[in-house]
Amino acid sequence: MTRRIVARLLTPTDFAPFGQVIEAAGAPDRIINAGRCGRFHDRARPEIEGRTGISVFRSETVALPYSFTLVERHPLGSQAFLPMAQDPFLVIVVPDAGGRPGAPLAFVAAPGQGINIGRNVWHGVLTPLAGPGLFAVVDRCDEGPNLEEYLYDEPWTVVAG
């Protein structure tokens, strides 16, 4: 039996229990560079134990409906995903249920939105909805284990909202 999740638009309020939405929404907090640049200041709070790095991920695209069984979390640090193209992507996050993942939620990030998934938050894998699937990722790049994976016994399927 496949369980179904309806994807909804990504908003800072709905995503707040899992991390932060990173976007240039509203008026800039500061105008810099001789008046030529608006700075949207302090949009995410990385929380990383050990050395922080910036990596580039290239992922295959997916289409809705999208089925999955694998989720993961990183106990030693948050992960920020910043798309390097103006394409939407799917964000799957999962409330913790006594140390195991509960029922997932799905969001669609609009072009221009990035996310910072909080430390130790269960989440799905990178799922771009359009190519090239290229992301800058700010996360823990230190030695040692920082990945816990969980396989659901039955798949979940995300459908368009």
PyMOL commands that set and color helices and strands:
alter all, ss='L'
color gray80, all
select helices_A, chain A and resi 12-15
alter helices_A, ss='H'
color red, helices_A
select strands_A, chain A and resi 3-6+8-9+19-22+30-32+37-39+52-58+66-73+79-83+89-94+96-97+100-101+105-109+114-117+122-123+127-128+134-140+148-159
alter strands_A, ss='S'
color yellow, strands_A
deselect
rebuild
show_as cartoon
